[in-house]
Amino acid sequence: MAVRLYLISVVATLAAFGCLVTPAIPEGGGFATSEEPGEEPGEESGDLPLPDNDAVLVDEALPQTLVCGDVNTTSIVMYNNGISTWTREGGYKLAALGNSDPLYQQGVRIWLPEGASVAPGGDGNFQFDVVGPHLPGAYFTDWQMILEDVELFGGTVSATVQVSCDFGGDSGGGGVNQCDGEMDQSSQEVLSLQGTSAEESLFACGFGQCVGSLQSGESKECLLACVQTATEYSSGCAGC
């Protein structure tokens, strides 16, 4: 009882001198809390920061088909989803993956236009020519953004392009002779071709080893290598 009266006396004395502080209790009870250091009142944690370099495919106009030797102007549009600005001088380019491409004959990089600048949130438009190879078949082309000597980044764009060849009537027996027969799997044969037409004759002997043209009277040796099942090759070897 004496202790209780003493405490009441102390409290009364502190209150009389203005030294008594009553803690504020938030509405609804509980304890008041302060914001995290460096955080504005009421601020919530936002999204993760964007990377320095990132790209998203917006549009592409890669061909689905090509004819041997034909040139097709195409384009790939990439969205700058990072925080860095793309410039030609800064080393930002479109790269052929694997440092090669069967349809692009001018190197393995597509440059931004001179003086172009693609800020974050902008689109980079890369235009270039692709050329149909000299032999028919399915050709795979794939591309991705690169900061030269630093990193590949962002999404990739790819397509499988079907290439067909029309060697014309003179690519048959009337234009190039000694080019009919068949081969077994994994075998090879050297053919001696001679132009017999008065006009230049095109020929394609398959598997990328003998494509070109012959003038009348001109001869050329052509190596065919069969790597599939037994295959017939027709006049001009166009079907081998």
VENGI-V713094 format. One record per helix or strand of 2 or more residues. SS is the DSSP state (a for helix, b for strand). FROM is the first residue (numbers start at 1). LEN is the number of residues. Records with the same first field share a line. If there is no record, write none. Layout:
BEGIN
SS=FROM-LEN  FROM-LEN
END
This chain:
BEGIN
a=2-15  97-3  169-3  235-3
b=55-6  65-3  71-10  86-2  92-5  109-3  117-2  123-9  137-11  151-14  181-3  188-8  201-4  211-4  219-7  231-3
END
